[in-house]
Amino acid sequence: MRFLMRSLHHCLLSSHNKNKSFRVSAFYKVETFFEKQQNAKKMKTWITALLTMSSLLCFGQKKANADKEEWKQLFNGKNLDGWDIKIRGYALNDNFGQTFRVEDGKMVVRYDQYDDFKQKYGHIFYKGDFSYYKIAVEYRFVGEQAPKGEGWAWRNSGIMVHGQPAETMGKDQDFPASIEVQLLGGNDKKRTTCNLCTPGTNVVIDGKLITQHCINSTSQTYNGDQWVRAEVLVLGDSLIQHFANGEKVLEYNKPQLGGGNVSGHDPALMIAGKLLDHGSISLQSESHPVEFRKVELLNLKGCMDPKAKNYKSYYVKEDNSTCDYGKRKK
């Protein structure tokens, strides 16, 4: 551009036109024209760069939103809204002795109104049906066991997944047919947590049907009143994994109805061999006080179309009927 302007300047000066003012005026008009063209070109370049940068930033933000895990807090820290209670020997939502309650922002299980536990096993169910998800709790055992609680139930609770609905349990039923992620507190000896127990169910491990009631995990022992985070990855009927403080400690496949270790139930509901790919989630009362300061769920089933506003990159099960495009998809 500078070379072009110099050449033009030389041509004007050497012109036969003797009118100096004309030559100067003509030069500056041409120079102004070229400057405007150059500025326009620069502006176009800047606009293109800004649009590119904006597009990249928007794409990065969209990806960040798609990757960000959205955990739902099942326990709100204030009350038991959204939960159903079933205690053996009592009707649905008859919370005998205020067994399940909220104290200091925690969901707790207490037995201060029990004179005799009398095998009044209880479960608190979060309302809904779940199939592909992660469930996580932060728990600890405290205090003394309820009077006449069984020895095996000392510092013992559980997370029940793929369970039967609370309303289908018999009045005198002890446990829901379900997969139990057994939570145990330490006794200064080797006592693992996030084990597997199978009330009314069986599972497959390494291709073999497992019918024994409980299988120990590979976790460490957690003694005292320390908080422990237990997570369960549930993928329909294909895979379930247990995690204790972030470490995978157990894995199995094909959860299904079958076996024993449940009483007081409706036999018509127990179809042996039926695979469990969905069900309820509940927490146990088995005679030892336990506290839950967090109960949260990460849904893994939903919109898997990247064009949708609610697309999540970590979903593993497609349900594009839930996709939200903001505007009608063209």
TORVEX-864417 format. One line per 8 residues: number of its first residue (from 1); for each residue x negated, y negated, z negated of N, C-alpha, C. Coordinates in Angstrom, 1 decimal. Layout:
NUM> X,Y,Z,X,Y,Z,X,Y,Z | ...
end
This chain:
1> -0.8,1.2,0.0,0.0,0.0,0.0,-0.9,-1.3,0.0 | -1.9,-1.3,-0.8,-2.8,-2.5,-0.9,-3.5,-2.6,0.5 | -4.0,-1.6,1.1,-4.6,-1.6,2.4,-3.6,-2.2,3.4 | -2.4,-1.8,3.4,-1.4,-2.3,4.3,-1.2,-3.8,4.1 | -1.1,-4.2,2.9,-0.9,-5.6,2.6,-2.1,-6.5,3.1 | -3.3,-6.0,2.9,-4.5,-6.7,3.3,-4.5,-6.8,4.9 | -4.2,-5.8,5.6,-4.1,-5.8,7.0,-3.1,-6.8,7.5 | -1.9,-6.8,6.9,-0.9,-7.7,7.3,-1.3,-9.2,7.0
9> -2.0,-9.4,5.9,-2.5,-10.7,5.6,-3.5,-11.2,6.6 | -4.4,-10.3,7.1,-5.4,-10.7,8.1,-4.7,-11.0,9.4 | -3.7,-10.3,9.8,-3.0,-10.5,11.0,-2.3,-11.9,11.0 | -1.7,-12.2,9.9,-1.0,-13.5,9.8,-2.0,-14.7,9.9 | -3.2,-14.5,9.2,-4.2,-15.6,9.2,-4.8,-15.8,10.6 | -4.9,-14.8,11.4,-5.5,-14.9,12.7,-4.5,-15.2,13.8 | -3.3,-15.4,13.4,-2.2,-15.7,14.3,-2.5,-17.0,15.0 | -2.0,-17.2,16.3,-2.1,-18.4,17.1,-1.2,-19.5,16.5
17> -0.2,-19.0,15.7,0.7,-20.0,15.1,-0.1,-20.9,14.2 | -0.1,-22.2,14.4,-0.9,-23.1,13.6,-0.2,-23.6,12.4 | 1.1,-23.2,12.2,1.9,-23.7,11.1,1.5,-22.9,9.9 | 0.7,-23.5,9.0,0.1,-22.8,7.8,1.2,-22.4,6.9 | 2.2,-23.3,6.7,3.3,-23.0,5.7,4.1,-21.8,6.2 | 4.3,-21.7,7.5,5.0,-20.6,8.1,4.2,-19.3,7.8 | 2.9,-19.4,8.0,2.1,-18.1,7.8,2.2,-17.7,6.3 | 2.1,-18.7,5.4,2.1,-18.3,3.9,3.5,-17.8,3.5
25> 4.5,-18.5,4.0,5.9,-18.1,3.7,6.2,-16.7,4.2 | 5.8,-16.4,5.5,6.0,-15.1,6.1,5.3,-14.0,5.3 | 4.0,-14.3,4.9,3.2,-13.3,4.2,3.9,-13.0,2.8 | 4.3,-14.0,2.1,4.9,-13.7,0.8,6.3,-13.0,0.9 | 7.0,-13.3,2.0,8.3,-12.6,2.2,8.0,-11.1,2.4 | 7.0,-10.8,3.3,6.7,-9.4,3.6,6.1,-8.8,2.3 | 5.2,-9.5,1.6,4.7,-8.9,0.4,5.8,-8.6,-0.6 | 6.7,-9.5,-0.8,7.8,-9.2,-1.7,8.6,-8.0,-1.3
33> 8.8,-7.9,0.0,9.6,-6.8,0.6,8.9,-5.4,0.2 | 7.6,-5.4,0.4,6.8,-4.2,0.1,6.8,-3.9,-1.4 | 6.7,-5.0,-2.2,6.7,-4.8,-3.7,8.0,-4.2,-4.1 | 9.1,-4.7,-3.5,10.5,-4.2,-3.9,10.6,-2.7,-3.5 | 10.0,-2.4,-2.3,10.0,-1.0,-1.9,9.2,-0.1,-2.8 | 8.1,-0.6,-3.2,7.2,0.1,-4.1,7.9,0.3,-5.5 | 8.5,-0.8,-6.0,9.2,-0.7,-7.3,10.4,0.3,-7.2 | 11.1,0.3,-6.1,12.2,1.2,-5.9,11.7,2.6,-5.9
41> 10.6,2.8,-5.3,10.0,4.2,-5.3,9.6,4.6,-6.7 | 9.0,3.7,-7.4,8.6,4.0,-8.8,9.9,4.3,-9.6 | 10.9,3.5,-9.5,12.1,3.7,-10.2,12.7,5.1,-9.9 | 12.7,5.4,-8.6,13.3,6.7,-8.2,12.5,7.8,-8.9 | 11.1,7.7,-8.9,10.3,8.7,-9.5,10.6,8.8,-11.0 | 10.8,7.6,-11.7,11.1,7.6,-13.1,12.4,8.3,-13.4 | 13.4,7.9,-12.6,14.8,8.5,-12.7,14.7,10.0,-12.6 | 14.0,10.5,-11.6,13.8,11.9,-11.3,13.2,12.6,-12.5
49> 12.1,11.9,-13.1,11.4,12.5,-14.2,12.3,12.5,-15.5 | 13.1,11.4,-15.7,14.0,11.4,-16.8,15.1,12.4,-16.7 | 15.6,12.6,-15.5,16.7,13.6,-15.3,16.1,15.0,-15.6 | 14.9,15.2,-15.1,14.3,16.6,-15.3,14.0,16.8,-16.8 | 13.5,15.8,-17.5,13.3,15.9,-18.9,14.6,16.1,-19.7 | 15.6,15.4,-19.3,16.9,15.5,-20.0,17.5,16.9,-19.8 | 17.3,17.4,-18.5,17.8,18.8,-18.2,17.1,19.8,-19.0 | 15.7,19.6,-19.1,14.9,20.6,-19.9,15.3,20.5,-21.4
57> 15.5,19.3,-21.9,15.9,19.2,-23.3,17.3,19.8,-23.6 | 18.2,19.6,-22.7,19.5,20.1,-22.8,19.5,21.7,-22.8 | 18.7,22.2,-21.8,18.5,23.6,-21.7,17.9,24.2,-23.0 | 16.9,23.5,-23.5,16.2,23.9,-24.7,17.2,23.9,-25.9 | 18.0,22.9,-26.0,19.0,22.8,-27.1,20.0,23.9,-27.0 | 20.5,24.1,-25.7,21.5,25.2,-25.5,20.9,26.5,-25.9 | 19.6,26.8,-25.6,19.0,28.0,-25.9,18.8,28.2,-27.4 | 18.4,27.0,-28.1,18.3,27.0,-29.5,19.6,27.4,-30.2
65> 20.7,26.8,-29.7,22.0,27.1,-30.2,22.4,28.5,-30.0 | 22.1,29.1,-28.8,22.4,30.5,-28.5,21.6,31.4,-29.4 | 20.4,31.0,-29.8,19.5,31.9,-30.6,19.8,31.8,-32.1 | 20.4,30.6,-32.5,20.6,30.4,-33.9,21.7,31.3,-34.5 | 21.3,32.1,-35.5,22.2,33.0,-36.2,23.2,32.3,-37.0 | 24.5,32.6,-36.8,25.6,32.0,-37.6,26.2,33.0,-38.6 | 25.6,33.0,-39.8,26.0,33.9,-40.9,27.3,33.3,-41.5 | 28.3,34.1,-41.7,29.5,33.7,-42.3,29.5,34.1,-43.8
73> 29.7,33.1,-44.7,29.8,33.4,-46.1,31.1,34.0,-46.5 | 31.1,35.3,-46.8,32.3,36.0,-47.2,32.8,35.6,-48.6 | 31.9,35.2,-49.4,32.2,34.8,-50.8,31.9,33.3,-50.8 | 32.9,32.5,-51.2,32.8,31.0,-51.2,32.2,30.4,-52.4 | 31.9,31.2,-53.4,31.2,30.7,-54.6,32.2,30.1,-55.6 | 33.5,30.1,-55.3,34.5,29.4,-56.1,35.6,30.4,-56.6 | 36.1,31.2,-55.7,37.2,32.1,-56.1,37.1,33.4,-55.2 | 38.1,34.2,-55.3,38.1,35.5,-54.6,39.1,35.4,-53.4
81> 39.3,34.2,-52.8,40.1,34.1,-51.7,39.6,34.9,-50.5 | 40.4,35.6,-49.8,40.0,36.4,-48.7,39.6,37.8,-49.1 | 39.9,38.2,-50.3,39.5,39.5,-50.8,40.7,40.3,-51.4 | 40.8,41.6,-51.2,41.8,42.5,-51.8,41.1,43.4,-52.8 | 41.8,43.7,-53.9,41.2,44.5,-55.0,42.0,45.8,-55.2 | 41.3,46.9,-55.2,41.9,48.2,-55.5,41.2,48.9,-56.6 | 41.8,49.1,-57.7,41.2,49.9,-58.8,42.0,51.2,-59.0 | 41.3,52.2,-59.2,41.9,53.5,-59.4,43.0,53.5,-60.5
89> 44.2,54.0,-60.2,45.3,54.0,-61.1,46.1,52.8,-61.1 | 45.8,51.8,-60.3,46.5,50.6,-60.3,46.9,50.2,-58.8 | 48.0,49.4,-58.7,48.4,49.0,-57.4,47.4,48.0,-56.8 | 47.5,47.9,-55.5,46.7,47.0,-54.7,46.8,45.6,-55.3 | 45.6,45.0,-55.6,45.5,43.6,-56.1,45.9,43.5,-57.6 | 46.1,44.6,-58.3,46.2,44.6,-59.7,44.8,44.6,-60.3 | 44.2,43.5,-60.6,42.8,43.4,-61.1,42.7,43.7,-62.6 | 42.8,44.9,-62.9,42.8,45.3,-64.3,41.6,44.7,-65.1
97> 41.9,44.1,-66.2,40.8,43.6,-67.1,40.0,42.5,-66.4 | 40.5,41.9,-65.4,39.7,40.9,-64.6,38.3,41.5,-64.3 | 38.4,42.7,-63.8,37.1,43.4,-63.5,36.3,42.6,-62.5 | 37.0,42.2,-61.5,36.3,41.3,-60.4,36.7,39.8,-60.7 | 35.7,39.0,-60.9,35.9,37.6,-61.2,34.7,36.7,-60.7 | 34.9,35.5,-60.9,33.8,34.5,-60.5,33.3,33.8,-61.7 | 32.0,33.8,-61.9,31.3,33.2,-63.0,30.1,32.5,-62.5 | 30.0,31.2,-62.8,28.8,30.4,-62.5,28.4,30.5,-61.0
105> 29.5,30.5,-60.2,29.2,30.5,-58.7,28.9,31.9,-58.2 | 29.0,32.9,-59.0,28.7,34.3,-58.5,29.9,35.2,-58.6 | 30.0,36.1,-57.7,31.0,37.2,-57.8,30.5,38.2,-58.7 | 31.2,38.5,-59.8,30.7,39.5,-60.8,31.7,40.6,-61.1 | 31.1,41.7,-61.6,31.9,42.8,-62.0,31.7,43.0,-63.5 | 32.8,42.9,-64.3,32.7,42.9,-65.8,33.6,43.9,-66.4 | 33.2,44.4,-67.6,34.0,45.4,-68.3,34.2,45.0,-69.7 | 34.3,43.7,-70.1,34.4,43.3,-71.4,35.8,43.6,-72.0
113> 36.8,43.9,-71.1,38.1,44.2,-71.5,38.4,45.7,-71.4 | 37.4,46.5,-71.2,37.5,48.0,-71.2,37.1,48.6,-72.5 | 38.0,49.5,-73.0,37.6,50.3,-74.2,37.1,51.6,-73.8 | 37.5,52.1,-72.6,37.1,53.3,-72.0,37.2,53.2,-70.5 | 36.1,53.5,-69.9,36.1,53.3,-68.4,37.1,54.2,-67.7 | 37.1,55.5,-68.2,38.1,56.4,-67.7,38.1,56.6,-66.2 | 37.0,56.5,-65.6,36.8,56.7,-64.1,37.7,55.7,-63.3 | 37.9,54.5,-63.8,38.7,53.5,-63.1,37.7,52.8,-62.1
121> 37.3,53.6,-61.1,36.5,53.1,-60.0,37.2,52.0,-59.3 | 36.5,50.9,-58.9,37.2,49.8,-58.2,36.4,49.4,-57.0 | 37.1,48.7,-56.1,36.5,48.2,-54.9,37.2,46.9,-54.5 | 36.4,45.9,-54.1,36.9,44.7,-53.7,36.6,44.5,-52.2 | 37.7,44.5,-51.4,37.7,44.5,-49.9,37.7,43.1,-49.3 | 36.8,42.8,-48.4,37.0,41.6,-47.6,38.0,41.9,-46.5 | 39.0,41.0,-46.4,40.1,41.2,-45.5,39.5,41.1,-44.0 | 39.9,42.1,-43.3,39.5,42.2,-41.9,39.0,43.6,-41.5
129> 38.7,43.7,-40.2,38.2,44.9,-39.6,36.9,44.6,-38.9 | 35.9,45.4,-39.0,34.5,45.0,-38.5,33.9,46.2,-37.8 | 33.1,45.9,-36.7,32.5,47.0,-35.9,31.1,46.8,-35.6 | 30.7,45.6,-35.2,29.3,45.4,-34.9,28.8,44.1,-35.7 | 27.9,44.3,-36.6,27.6,43.2,-37.5,26.4,43.6,-38.4 | 26.0,42.6,-39.1,25.1,42.8,-40.3,25.8,42.3,-41.5 | 25.8,43.0,-42.6,26.3,42.6,-43.8,25.1,42.5,-44.8 | 25.1,41.4,-45.6,24.0,41.2,-46.5,24.6,40.8,-47.9
137> 24.0,41.3,-48.9,24.4,40.8,-50.3,23.1,40.6,-51.1 | 23.1,39.7,-52.0,22.0,39.5,-53.0,22.6,39.8,-54.3 | 22.1,40.9,-54.9,22.7,41.5,-56.1,21.7,41.7,-57.3 | 22.2,41.8,-58.5,21.4,42.3,-59.6,22.3,42.9,-60.6 | 21.8,43.9,-61.4,22.5,44.5,-62.5,22.1,43.8,-63.8 | 23.1,43.7,-64.7,22.9,43.0,-65.9,23.6,43.7,-67.0 | 23.2,43.5,-68.3,24.0,43.9,-69.4,24.1,45.4,-69.6 | 25.1,45.9,-70.3,25.2,47.3,-70.7,26.4,47.9,-69.9
145> 26.3,49.2,-69.7,27.3,49.9,-69.0,28.6,49.9,-69.8 | 29.8,50.0,-69.1,31.1,50.1,-69.7,31.1,51.4,-70.6 | 31.9,51.3,-71.7,32.1,52.5,-72.6,32.5,53.7,-71.8 | 31.8,54.8,-72.0,32.1,56.1,-71.4,32.0,56.1,-69.9 | 31.2,55.3,-69.3,30.9,55.4,-67.9,29.9,56.5,-67.7 | 30.0,57.2,-66.6,29.2,58.4,-66.3,27.7,58.0,-66.2 | 26.8,58.9,-66.6,25.4,58.7,-66.6,24.9,58.3,-65.2 | 25.4,59.0,-64.2,24.9,58.7,-62.8,25.3,57.3,-62.4
153> 26.3,56.7,-63.1,26.8,55.4,-62.6,26.0,54.2,-63.3 | 25.0,54.5,-64.1,24.2,53.5,-64.8,23.5,52.7,-63.7 | 23.7,51.4,-63.8,23.1,50.5,-62.8,23.3,51.0,-61.3 | 24.6,51.2,-61.0,25.0,51.8,-59.8,26.1,51.0,-59.2 | 26.0,50.6,-57.9,27.1,50.0,-57.2,26.9,50.3,-55.8 | 27.6,49.6,-54.9,27.5,50.0,-53.5,28.2,49.0,-52.5 | 27.8,49.0,-51.3,28.4,48.3,-50.2,29.1,49.4,-49.3 | 30.4,49.3,-49.2,31.1,50.3,-48.4,31.3,49.7,-47.0
161> 30.9,50.4,-45.9,31.1,50.0,-44.6,31.9,51.0,-43.8 | 32.5,50.6,-42.7,33.4,51.5,-41.9,34.4,52.2,-42.8 | 34.9,51.5,-43.7,35.9,52.1,-44.7,37.3,52.1,-44.2 | 38.1,52.8,-44.9,39.6,52.8,-44.6,40.1,51.5,-45.2 | 41.2,50.9,-44.6,41.8,49.7,-45.2,42.3,49.9,-46.6 | 42.2,48.8,-47.4,42.5,48.9,-48.8,44.0,49.4,-49.0 | 44.9,48.9,-48.1,46.3,49.2,-48.3,46.6,50.7,-48.0 | 45.7,51.4,-47.4,45.9,52.8,-47.1,45.4,53.8,-48.3
169> 44.8,53.2,-49.3,44.3,54.0,-50.4,45.5,54.4,-51.3 | 45.4,55.7,-51.8,46.4,56.1,-52.7,46.2,55.4,-54.1 | 47.3,55.4,-54.9,47.2,54.7,-56.2,46.1,55.3,-57.1 | 45.9,56.6,-57.0,44.9,57.3,-57.8,43.7,57.7,-57.1 | 43.5,57.1,-55.9,42.3,57.4,-55.1,41.1,56.8,-55.7 | 40.0,57.6,-55.8,38.8,57.0,-56.4,37.9,56.2,-55.5 | 37.6,56.7,-54.3,36.8,55.9,-53.4,37.4,55.9,-52.0 | 37.2,54.8,-51.3,37.7,54.8,-49.9,36.9,55.7,-49.0
177> 37.5,56.4,-48.1,36.7,57.1,-47.1,35.8,56.1,-46.4 | 34.5,56.2,-46.4,33.7,55.2,-45.9,32.2,55.7,-45.9 | 31.3,54.8,-45.5,29.9,55.0,-45.6,29.4,54.1,-46.7 | 28.8,54.6,-47.7,28.4,53.8,-48.9,26.9,53.6,-48.8 | 26.5,52.3,-48.8,25.1,51.9,-49.0,24.9,51.7,-50.5 | 24.4,52.7,-51.1,24.3,52.8,-52.6,23.2,51.9,-53.1 | 23.6,51.0,-54.1,22.7,50.1,-54.7,22.4,50.6,-56.1 | 21.1,50.8,-56.4,20.7,51.3,-57.7,19.7,50.3,-58.4
185> 19.8,50.2,-59.7,18.8,49.5,-60.4,17.7,50.4,-61.0 | 16.5,49.9,-61.2,15.5,50.8,-61.7,15.6,51.2,-63.1 | 15.0,52.3,-63.5,14.9,52.8,-64.9,13.5,53.1,-65.3 | 12.6,52.3,-64.7,11.1,52.5,-65.0,10.6,53.8,-64.4 | 11.4,54.5,-63.6,10.9,55.6,-62.9,11.3,55.4,-61.4 | 10.9,56.3,-60.6,11.2,56.2,-59.2,12.7,56.3,-59.0 | 13.3,55.2,-58.5,14.8,55.2,-58.3,15.0,54.2,-57.2 | 15.2,54.7,-56.0,15.3,53.9,-54.8,16.7,53.3,-54.7
193> 16.8,52.2,-53.9,18.1,51.5,-53.6,18.4,51.6,-52.1 | 19.5,51.1,-51.8,20.0,51.1,-50.4,20.0,52.6,-49.8 | 20.4,53.5,-50.7,20.5,54.9,-50.3,21.8,55.1,-49.5 | 22.1,56.3,-49.1,23.3,56.6,-48.4,24.1,57.6,-49.2 | 25.4,57.3,-49.4,26.3,58.3,-50.0,27.6,58.3,-49.0 | 28.3,59.5,-49.0,29.3,59.7,-48.0,30.6,60.2,-48.6 | 31.4,59.3,-49.2,32.7,59.7,-49.7,33.7,59.9,-48.5 | 34.0,61.2,-48.3,34.9,61.5,-47.2,34.3,61.4,-45.8
201> 33.0,61.4,-45.7,32.3,61.2,-44.4,31.1,62.0,-44.3 | 30.5,62.1,-43.1,29.2,62.7,-42.8,28.5,61.8,-41.8 | 27.2,62.0,-41.6,26.4,61.3,-40.6,25.5,62.2,-39.9 | 24.8,61.7,-38.9,23.8,62.5,-38.2,22.4,61.8,-38.3 | 21.5,62.6,-38.7,20.1,62.1,-38.9,19.2,63.0,-38.1 | 18.4,62.4,-37.2,17.5,63.2,-36.3,18.2,64.3,-35.6 | 19.4,64.0,-35.1,20.2,65.0,-34.3,20.9,66.0,-35.1 | 20.8,66.0,-36.4,21.4,67.0,-37.3,22.5,66.5,-38.1
209> 23.7,67.1,-38.2,24.8,66.7,-39.0,24.4,66.9,-40.5 | 24.5,65.8,-41.3,24.2,65.8,-42.7,25.5,65.8,-43.5 | 25.6,66.9,-44.3,26.8,67.0,-45.1,26.6,66.9,-46.6 | 25.4,66.8,-47.0,25.1,66.5,-48.4,25.6,65.1,-48.8 | 26.0,64.9,-50.0,26.7,63.6,-50.4,25.8,62.4,-50.4 | 24.6,62.5,-50.9,23.7,61.3,-51.0,22.3,61.6,-50.4 | 21.7,60.7,-49.7,20.4,60.7,-49.2,19.6,59.5,-49.7 | 18.4,59.8,-50.2,17.6,58.7,-50.8,16.9,57.9,-49.6
217> 16.8,56.6,-49.8,16.1,55.8,-48.9,14.6,55.8,-49.2 | 13.8,55.1,-48.5,12.3,55.0,-48.8,12.0,53.7,-49.5 | 13.0,53.1,-50.1,12.7,51.8,-50.8,11.8,51.9,-52.0 | 11.3,50.8,-52.5,10.7,50.7,-53.8,11.7,50.7,-54.9 | 11.3,50.8,-56.1,12.2,50.7,-57.3,12.2,49.2,-57.8 | 13.4,48.7,-58.0,13.6,47.4,-58.5,14.1,47.4,-60.0 | 13.2,47.2,-60.9,13.5,47.3,-62.3,14.1,46.0,-62.8 | 14.7,46.0,-64.0,15.1,44.8,-64.7,16.3,44.1,-64.0
225> 16.4,42.8,-64.3,17.5,42.0,-63.8,17.2,41.2,-62.5 | 16.2,41.7,-61.8,15.8,40.9,-60.6,16.8,41.0,-59.5 | 16.8,39.9,-58.7,17.7,39.8,-57.5,17.1,40.6,-56.4 | 17.9,41.3,-55.7,17.5,42.1,-54.5,18.4,41.8,-53.4 | 17.9,41.7,-52.2,18.7,41.4,-51.0,18.8,42.8,-50.2 | 20.1,43.2,-50.1,20.4,44.4,-49.3,21.1,44.0,-48.0 | 20.6,44.5,-46.9,21.2,44.3,-45.6,21.6,45.6,-44.9 | 22.7,45.6,-44.2,23.1,46.7,-43.4,23.4,46.3,-42.0
233> 22.7,46.9,-41.0,23.0,46.7,-39.6,23.9,47.8,-39.2 | 25.1,47.4,-38.7,26.1,48.4,-38.3,26.5,48.1,-36.8 | 26.2,49.1,-36.0,26.5,49.0,-34.5,27.5,50.1,-34.1 | 28.8,49.9,-34.4,29.8,50.8,-34.1,29.5,52.2,-34.6 | 29.7,53.2,-33.8,29.4,54.6,-34.3,28.0,55.0,-33.8 | 27.2,54.1,-33.2,25.9,54.5,-32.7,24.8,54.5,-33.6 | 24.8,53.5,-34.5,23.6,53.3,-35.4,23.9,52.5,-36.6 | 23.4,52.9,-37.8,23.5,52.1,-39.0,22.1,52.2,-39.6
241> 21.6,51.0,-40.0,20.3,50.9,-40.7,20.4,50.1,-42.0 | 19.6,50.6,-43.0,19.6,49.9,-44.3,18.3,49.2,-44.5 | 18.4,48.0,-45.1,17.2,47.2,-45.4,17.2,46.7,-46.9 | 16.1,46.8,-47.5,15.9,46.3,-48.9,14.9,45.3,-48.9 | 15.3,44.1,-49.3,14.3,42.9,-49.2,13.6,42.8,-47.9 | 14.3,43.0,-46.8,13.7,42.9,-45.5,13.0,44.1,-44.9 | 12.9,45.2,-45.7,12.2,46.4,-45.2,13.2,47.4,-44.8 | 13.1,48.0,-43.6,14.0,49.1,-43.2,13.7,50.3,-44.0
249> 14.7,50.9,-44.7,14.5,52.0,-45.6,15.3,53.3,-45.2 | 16.2,53.1,-44.3,17.0,54.3,-43.9,17.7,54.0,-42.6 | 17.9,55.1,-41.8,18.6,55.0,-40.5,19.3,56.3,-40.1 | 20.5,56.1,-39.5,21.3,57.3,-39.1,22.3,56.9,-38.1 | 23.0,58.0,-37.5,23.9,57.8,-36.4,25.2,58.5,-36.6 | 26.1,58.2,-35.7,27.4,58.9,-35.6,28.1,59.1,-37.0 | 28.4,58.0,-37.7,29.2,58.2,-38.9,30.6,58.7,-38.6 | 31.1,59.6,-39.4,32.3,60.3,-39.0,33.1,60.8,-40.3
257> 34.4,61.0,-40.1,35.1,61.6,-41.2,34.8,63.0,-41.4 | 34.9,63.5,-42.7,34.6,64.9,-43.0,34.0,65.0,-44.4 | 33.9,66.2,-44.8,33.3,66.4,-46.1,34.2,66.1,-47.3 | 33.7,66.0,-48.5,34.6,65.8,-49.7,34.2,64.5,-50.4 | 34.2,64.6,-51.8,33.8,63.5,-52.6,34.8,62.4,-52.6 | 36.0,62.7,-52.2,37.1,61.7,-52.3,38.3,62.4,-52.9 | 39.0,61.8,-53.8,40.3,62.4,-54.3,41.4,61.4,-54.4 | 42.6,61.9,-54.4,43.8,61.0,-54.5,44.1,60.4,-53.1
265> 43.6,60.8,-52.1,43.8,60.2,-50.7,44.9,60.9,-50.0 | 45.3,60.3,-48.9,46.3,60.9,-48.0,45.5,61.8,-47.0 | 45.8,63.1,-47.1,45.0,64.1,-46.3,45.2,63.8,-44.8 | 46.4,63.2,-44.4,46.6,63.0,-43.0,45.7,62.0,-42.4 | 45.0,61.2,-43.2,44.1,60.2,-42.7,42.7,60.8,-42.5 | 42.5,62.0,-43.0,41.1,62.6,-43.0,41.0,63.6,-41.8 | 40.7,63.0,-40.6,40.6,63.9,-39.4,39.1,64.2,-39.3 | 38.7,65.4,-39.7,37.3,65.8,-39.7,36.7,65.7,-38.3
273> 35.5,65.0,-38.3,34.8,64.9,-37.0,35.1,63.6,-36.3 | 36.1,62.9,-36.7,36.5,61.6,-36.0,35.4,60.6,-36.3 | 34.8,60.1,-35.2,33.7,59.1,-35.3,34.3,57.8,-35.8 | 33.5,57.1,-36.7,33.9,55.8,-37.2,33.1,54.7,-36.5 | 33.9,53.9,-35.7,33.2,52.8,-35.0,33.7,51.4,-35.5 | 34.5,51.4,-36.6,34.9,50.2,-37.2,35.6,50.5,-38.5 | 35.9,49.4,-39.3,36.5,49.7,-40.6,36.3,48.5,-41.5 | 36.7,48.8,-42.8,36.6,47.7,-43.8,35.2,47.6,-44.4
281> 35.1,46.5,-45.1,33.9,46.3,-45.9,34.3,46.0,-47.4 | 33.7,46.7,-48.3,34.0,46.5,-49.7,32.8,46.7,-50.6 | 32.9,46.1,-51.8,31.9,46.2,-52.9,32.5,47.0,-54.0 | 31.6,47.7,-54.8,32.0,48.7,-55.8,32.0,48.2,-57.2 | 32.9,48.8,-58.0,32.8,48.7,-59.5,32.7,50.2,-59.9 | 31.6,50.5,-60.6,31.4,51.9,-61.0,31.0,52.1,-62.4 | 31.2,51.0,-63.2,31.1,51.0,-64.7,29.9,50.2,-65.2 | 29.0,49.7,-64.3,27.9,48.9,-64.8,28.0,47.5,-64.3
289> 27.9,46.4,-65.1,28.0,45.1,-64.7,27.0,44.7,-63.6 | 27.5,44.1,-62.5,26.7,43.7,-61.4,27.1,42.3,-60.9 | 26.2,41.6,-60.4,26.5,40.2,-59.9,26.1,40.1,-58.5 | 26.9,39.4,-57.7,26.5,39.1,-56.3,26.5,37.6,-56.2 | 25.4,37.0,-55.9,25.3,35.6,-55.7,25.5,35.2,-54.2 | 25.4,36.2,-53.3,25.6,35.9,-51.9,26.2,37.1,-51.2 | 27.2,36.9,-50.4,27.8,38.0,-49.6,28.0,37.4,-48.2 | 27.3,37.8,-47.2,27.4,37.1,-45.9,27.4,38.1,-44.8
297> 28.0,37.7,-43.7,28.1,38.6,-42.5,27.7,37.9,-41.2 | 26.9,38.6,-40.4,26.5,38.1,-39.1,27.2,39.0,-38.0 | 28.2,38.4,-37.3,28.9,39.1,-36.3,28.0,39.3,-35.1 | 28.0,40.6,-34.6,27.2,40.9,-33.4,28.0,41.2,-32.2 | 29.3,40.9,-32.3,30.2,41.2,-31.1,30.9,39.9,-30.7 | 30.8,39.6,-29.4,31.4,38.3,-29.0,31.1,38.0,-27.5 | 31.1,36.7,-27.2,30.9,36.3,-25.8,29.4,36.4,-25.4 | 29.2,37.2,-24.3,27.9,37.4,-23.8,27.6,36.8,-22.5
305> 28.5,35.8,-22.1,28.3,35.0,-20.9,27.5,33.7,-21.2 | 26.2,33.6,-20.7,25.4,32.5,-21.0,26.0,31.1,-20.6 | 27.0,31.1,-19.7,27.6,29.9,-19.3,28.6,29.3,-20.3 | 29.0,30.2,-21.3,30.0,29.8,-22.3,29.4,29.0,-23.4 | 30.2,28.1,-24.0,29.7,27.3,-25.1,29.4,28.1,-26.3 | 30.1,29.2,-26.5,29.9,30.1,-27.7,29.1,31.3,-27.5 | 28.3,31.3,-26.4,27.4,32.5,-26.1,26.3,32.6,-27.2 | 26.1,33.8,-27.6,25.0,34.0,-28.6,24.0,35.1,-28.0
313> 22.8,34.8,-28.0,21.8,35.7,-27.4,21.6,37.0,-28.2 | 22.0,37.0,-29.5,21.8,38.1,-30.3,23.0,39.1,-30.4 | 24.1,38.8,-29.7,25.2,39.7,-29.6,24.7,41.0,-28.9 | 25.3,42.1,-29.4,24.9,43.4,-28.8,26.2,44.1,-28.2 | 27.4,43.6,-28.5,28.6,44.1,-28.0,29.4,43.0,-27.3 | 29.7,43.3,-26.1,30.4,42.2,-25.3,31.9,42.2,-25.6 | 32.4,41.0,-25.8,33.8,40.7,-25.9,34.0,39.3,-25.3 | 34.0,39.3,-23.9,34.1,38.0,-23.2,35.5,37.4,-23.2
321> 36.4,38.1,-23.8,37.8,37.5,-24.0,37.7,36.3,-25.0 | 36.6,36.2,-25.8,36.4,35.2,-26.7,35.6,34.0,-26.2 | 35.2,34.1,-24.9,34.3,33.0,-24.4,35.1,31.7,-24.3 | 34.3,30.6,-24.7,34.9,29.3,-24.6,34.0,28.4,-23.6 | 34.7,28.0,-22.5,33.9,27.3,-21.5,34.2,25.8,-21.6 | 35.0,25.3,-22.6,35.3,23.9,-22.7,36.3,23.5,-21.7 | 35.9,23.6,-20.4,36.8,23.3,-19.3,37.1,24.7,-18.6 | 38.2,24.7,-17.8,38.5,25.9,-17.1,37.4,26.3,-16.2
329> 37.0,27.6,-16.2,35.9,28.1,-15.4,36.3,28.0,-13.9 | 35.4,27.5,-13.1,35.7,27.4,-11.7,35.2,28.7,-11.0
end
